[in-house]
Amino acid sequence: MPVESALSSDGKNLTISISGRFDFEIVQEFRNSYAEHKNLNYIIDMRATEHMDSSALGMLLNMRKTLGDNAKIAIINCRPQIKKILTISRFDKKFNLE
């Protein structure tokens, strides 16, 4: 499965792991991974993400809009080329890039 989510044992953090391609093919799966979880800290783990396109940027912006500006969303373990895309697109202003 390209998108997997796991709630921490204390129920405060939701980690969403994306494997392979982060593109339009997984839009519904990505949305479903956080839709039922409110008022948490969100961690998007891109350790296994090989490719990201503009639709992935849109999905991240929709996540931010859905969860609100006060939601804590961190994007972690990005490959250098993906981190470069996020930085150039100024996502470091809306998300915590680690």
N, CA and C of each residue as an Amber inpcrd file, in Angstrom:
protein
   294
   0.8290000  -1.1770000   0.0000000   0.0000000   0.0000000   0.0000000
   0.8820000   1.2520000   0.0000000   0.6370000   2.1790000  -0.8920000
   1.4770000   3.3760000  -0.9530000   1.3060000   4.3270000   0.2280000
   0.1470000   4.3110000   0.8810000  -0.0930000   5.2050000   2.0210000
  -0.4900000   4.3560000   3.2290000   0.2660000   4.5220000   4.3070000
  -0.0610000   3.8250000   5.5460000  -0.0670000   4.8500000   6.6690000
  -1.0260000   4.7240000   7.5720000  -1.0730000   5.6410000   8.7020000
  -1.0780000   4.8470000   9.9960000  -0.4450000   5.4450000  11.0120000
  -0.3580000   4.7910000  12.3160000  -0.5030000   5.8370000  13.4100000
  -1.3660000   5.5690000  14.3490000  -1.5760000   6.4410000  15.4900000
  -0.6160000   6.0130000  16.6000000   0.0280000   6.9820000  17.2310000
   0.9610000   6.6660000  18.3120000   0.2170000   6.0620000  19.4950000
   0.9420000   5.3860000  20.3560000   0.3090000   4.7000000  21.4920000
  -0.3710000   5.6770000  22.4500000   0.1220000   6.9200000  22.5100000
  -0.5160000   7.9140000  23.3830000  -1.6720000   8.6420000  22.6910000
  -1.8850000   8.3510000  21.3940000  -3.0010000   8.9340000  20.6610000
  -2.8230000  10.3900000  20.2640000  -1.5900000  10.9040000  20.3220000
  -1.3420000  12.3180000  20.0250000  -0.7350000  12.5620000  18.6520000
  -0.1040000  11.5500000  18.0710000   0.5910000  11.7170000  16.7980000
   0.0740000  10.7230000  15.7630000  -0.1480000  11.2180000  14.5630000
  -0.5270000  10.3630000  13.4470000   0.6070000  10.4240000  12.4320000
   1.2140000   9.2850000  12.1620000   2.2780000   9.2150000  11.1620000
   1.7140000   8.6330000   9.8840000   1.9030000   9.3660000   8.7910000
   1.4470000   8.9390000   7.4710000   2.6970000   8.6630000   6.6430000
   2.8790000   7.4140000   6.2510000   4.0450000   7.0180000   5.4550000
   3.6310000   6.8470000   4.0010000   4.4380000   7.4100000   3.1090000
   4.1410000   7.3370000   1.6800000   5.2690000   6.5860000   0.9910000
   4.9220000   5.5130000   0.2790000   5.8980000   4.6940000  -0.4340000
   5.7420000   4.8740000  -1.9350000   6.8650000   4.8830000  -2.6220000
   6.8390000   4.9580000  -4.0810000   6.5320000   6.3570000  -4.5870000
   5.5230000   6.4640000  -5.4330000   5.1710000   7.7280000  -6.0730000
   4.0850000   8.4540000  -5.2830000   4.3480000   9.7220000  -5.0000000
   3.3640000  10.5870000  -4.3480000   2.7680000  11.4350000  -5.4630000
   1.6540000  10.9470000  -6.0310000   1.0300000  11.6260000  -7.1620000
  -0.4830000  11.4360000  -7.1180000  -1.1560000  11.8530000  -8.1680000
  -2.6160000  11.8590000  -8.2160000  -3.2340000  10.4800000  -7.9920000
  -2.5170000   9.4290000  -8.2890000  -3.0360000   8.0670000  -8.1460000
  -3.4230000   7.7390000  -6.7070000  -2.8400000   8.4400000  -5.7290000
  -3.1160000   8.1110000  -4.3270000  -3.8990000   9.2090000  -3.6050000
  -4.5260000  10.1030000  -4.3460000  -5.2120000  11.2440000  -3.7300000
  -6.2490000  10.8110000  -2.6920000  -7.0940000   9.8650000  -3.0150000
  -8.1370000   9.4450000  -2.0830000  -7.5480000   8.7060000  -0.8840000
  -6.5740000   7.8730000  -1.1460000  -5.9130000   7.1260000  -0.0840000
  -5.2240000   8.0820000   0.9060000  -4.5690000   9.1180000   0.3640000
  -3.9020000  10.1020000   1.2150000  -4.9330000  10.8650000   2.0510000
  -5.9970000  11.3170000   1.4200000  -7.0490000  12.0580000   2.1320000
  -7.6620000  11.2000000   3.2450000  -7.9250000   9.9470000   2.9490000
  -8.5190000   9.0480000   3.9400000  -7.5920000   8.8020000   5.1320000
  -6.2930000   8.9260000   4.9280000  -5.3430000   8.6240000   5.9990000
  -5.4410000   9.5990000   7.1700000  -5.9030000  10.8340000   6.9200000
  -6.0030000  11.8120000   8.0030000  -7.4240000  12.3270000   8.2470000
  -8.3540000  12.0110000   7.3820000  -9.7050000  12.5910000   7.4400000
 -10.4350000  12.3210000   8.7550000 -10.2500000  11.1760000   9.3240000
 -10.9690000  10.8070000  10.5440000 -10.2280000  11.2270000  11.8190000
  -9.0520000  11.7740000  11.6680000  -8.2180000  12.1090000  12.8260000
  -8.0980000  13.6220000  12.9630000  -8.6160000  14.1480000  14.0510000
  -8.5940000  15.6020000  14.2780000  -7.7920000  15.9190000  15.5390000
  -7.2490000  17.1320000  15.5750000  -6.5460000  17.6710000  16.7460000
  -5.3670000  16.8080000  17.1910000  -4.5470000  16.4090000  16.2260000
  -3.3500000  15.6230000  16.5050000  -2.1340000  16.3550000  15.9670000
  -0.9750000  15.7910000  16.2110000   0.2420000  16.2000000  15.5170000
   0.3840000  15.2360000  14.3460000   0.6150000  15.7660000  13.1580000
   0.6700000  14.9520000  11.9510000   2.1070000  14.8910000  11.4600000
   2.5630000  13.6970000  11.1460000   3.9140000  13.4910000  10.6380000
   3.7890000  12.7610000   9.3090000   4.3020000  13.3740000   8.2620000
   4.2960000  12.7380000   6.9460000   5.7170000  12.2340000   6.7060000
   5.8720000  10.9230000   6.7270000   7.1810000  10.2900000   6.5780000
   7.3890000   9.9210000   5.1130000   8.3830000  10.5710000   4.5020000
   8.6450000  10.3510000   3.0810000   9.9170000   9.5400000   2.8540000
  10.2780000   8.7540000   3.8430000  11.4800000   7.9210000   3.7580000
  11.4720000   7.0460000   2.4990000  10.3280000   6.4920000   2.1460000
  10.2230000   5.5720000   1.0070000   9.5960000   6.2260000  -0.2280000
   9.4600000   7.5640000  -0.2140000   8.8820000   8.2730000  -1.3550000
   9.9630000   8.4920000  -2.4060000   9.7260000   7.9740000  -3.5970000
  10.7140000   8.0660000  -4.6720000  10.4600000   9.2310000  -5.6170000
   9.2110000   9.6490000  -5.7290000   8.8450000  10.6970000  -6.6850000
   7.6650000  11.4900000  -6.1260000   7.6640000  12.7710000  -6.4420000
   6.5790000  13.6480000  -6.0130000   6.2870000  14.6120000  -7.1540000
   5.0020000  14.8230000  -7.4690000   4.6660000  15.7650000  -8.5350000
   3.7900000  16.8920000  -7.9980000   3.3140000  17.7480000  -8.8840000
   2.5450000  18.9180000  -8.4670000   1.2260000  18.5430000  -7.7980000
   0.6480000  17.4190000  -8.1660000  -0.5990000  17.0160000  -7.5020000
  -0.3390000  16.6770000  -6.0350000   0.8410000  16.1890000  -5.7060000
   1.2010000  15.9240000  -4.3120000   1.2740000  17.2290000  -3.5300000
   1.7950000  18.2720000  -4.1680000   1.8300000  19.5820000  -3.5150000
   0.4050000  20.0470000  -3.2200000  -0.4820000  19.8390000  -4.1640000
  -1.8870000  20.1910000  -3.9700000  -2.5290000  19.3920000  -2.8460000
  -2.1800000  18.1130000  -2.7520000  -2.7310000  17.2770000  -1.6780000
  -2.2570000  17.7680000  -0.3090000  -1.0010000  18.1890000  -0.2350000
  -0.4840000  18.7190000   1.0280000  -1.1840000  20.0270000   1.3910000
  -1.4080000  20.8880000   0.3970000  -2.1210000  22.1410000   0.6670000
  -3.5630000  21.8820000   1.1000000  -4.2080000  20.9000000   0.4800000
  -5.5740000  20.5370000   0.8910000  -5.5900000  19.9880000   2.3090000
  -4.5750000  19.2420000   2.6650000  -4.4630000  18.7390000   4.0330000
  -4.3630000  19.9030000   5.0060000  -3.5060000  20.8700000   4.6830000
  -3.3310000  22.0570000   5.5320000  -4.6580000  22.8030000   5.6630000
  -5.3590000  22.9770000   4.5470000  -6.6430000  23.6920000   4.5600000
  -7.6870000  22.9430000   5.3850000  -7.7650000  21.6330000   5.2230000
  -8.7310000  20.8140000   5.9460000  -8.4760000  20.8210000   7.4420000
  -7.2090000  20.6990000   7.8350000  -6.8620000  20.5990000   9.2490000
  -6.7330000  21.9600000   9.9280000  -6.5470000  23.0160000   9.1380000
  -6.4420000  24.3640000   9.6870000  -5.0040000  24.8090000   9.8780000
  -4.8420000  26.1190000   9.9610000  -3.5000000  26.6950000  10.0750000
  -2.8070000  26.3740000  11.3880000  -3.5590000  26.0240000  12.4110000
  -2.9600000  25.7340000  13.7140000  -2.5080000  24.2850000  13.8650000
  -2.8790000  23.4210000  12.9330000  -2.4710000  22.0200000  13.0100000
  -0.9610000  21.9180000  12.8240000  -0.3390000  21.0620000  13.6090000
   1.0990000  20.8270000  13.4860000   1.3240000  19.6890000  12.5050000
   1.9260000  20.0400000  11.3630000   2.2000000  19.0460000  10.3220000
   3.6900000  19.0920000  10.0130000   4.3670000  17.9730000  10.2100000
   5.7940000  17.8680000   9.9020000   5.9800000  16.9100000   8.7310000
   6.8720000  17.2710000   7.8230000   7.2380000  16.4090000   6.7040000
   8.6830000  15.9910000   6.9680000   8.8890000  14.6840000   7.1290000
  10.2110000  14.2050000   7.5370000  10.7980000  13.2010000   6.5390000
  12.1080000  13.0100000   6.6630000  12.8570000  11.9970000   5.9040000
  12.7310000  12.1370000   4.3880000  12.7460000  13.3730000   3.8890000
  12.6520000  13.6020000   2.4430000  13.9950000  13.3380000   1.7730000
  13.9330000  12.7760000   0.5960000  15.1420000  12.6820000  -0.2350000
  15.5070000  14.0930000  -0.6720000  16.7810000  14.3230000  -0.9820000
  17.2120000  15.6890000  -1.3350000  16.4020000  16.3350000  -2.4590000
  16.0560000  15.5910000  -3.5060000  15.3170000  16.1880000  -4.6230000
  13.8960000  16.5640000  -4.2140000  13.2950000  15.7940000  -3.3220000
  11.9480000  16.1080000  -2.8490000  11.9920000  17.3000000  -1.9050000
  12.9780000  17.3450000  -1.0340000  13.1130000  18.4870000  -0.1260000
  13.3360000  19.7740000  -0.9210000  14.0700000  19.6740000  -2.0230000
  14.3150000  20.8380000  -2.8820000  12.9950000  21.3380000  -3.4840000
  12.1470000  20.4310000  -3.9510000  10.8390000  20.8080000  -4.5130000
  10.0170000  21.5260000  -3.4520000   9.9810000  20.9710000  -2.2380000
   9.2060000  21.5670000  -1.1540000   9.7410000  22.9470000  -0.7700000
  11.0480000  23.0910000  -0.7520000  11.6550000  24.3700000  -0.3740000
  11.4210000  25.4320000  -1.4510000  11.6250000  25.0650000  -2.7030000
  11.4020000  26.0000000  -3.8120000   9.9420000  26.4530000  -3.8390000
   9.0290000  25.5380000  -3.5040000   7.5980000  25.8510000  -3.4850000
   7.1810000  26.5540000  -2.1960000   8.1370000  26.8380000  -1.3330000
   7.9530000  27.5600000  -0.0730000   7.0430000  26.8250000   0.9190000
   7.0640000  25.5030000   0.8380000   6.2810000  24.6990000   1.7710000
   6.8910000  24.7460000   3.1750000   8.1220000  25.1850000   3.2790000
   8.7410000  25.3240000   4.5960000   8.0640000  26.4200000   5.4130000
   7.2390000  27.2450000   4.7680000   6.4960000  28.2930000   5.4680000
   5.1710000  27.7770000   6.0430000   4.6330000  26.6910000   5.4810000
   3.3530000  26.1480000   5.9250000   3.4890000  24.8270000   6.6950000
   4.6450000  24.1750000   6.5460000   4.8830000  22.8710000   7.1730000
   6.2660000  22.8910000   7.8340000   6.4550000  22.0250000   8.8090000
   7.7820000  21.8370000   9.3750000   8.5010000  20.8030000   8.5230000
   9.5820000  21.2110000   7.8660000  10.3680000  20.2810000   7.0540000
  11.5610000  19.8120000   7.8940000  11.6480000  18.5080000   8.0580000
  12.7500000  17.9480000   8.8480000  13.4940000  16.9160000   8.0370000
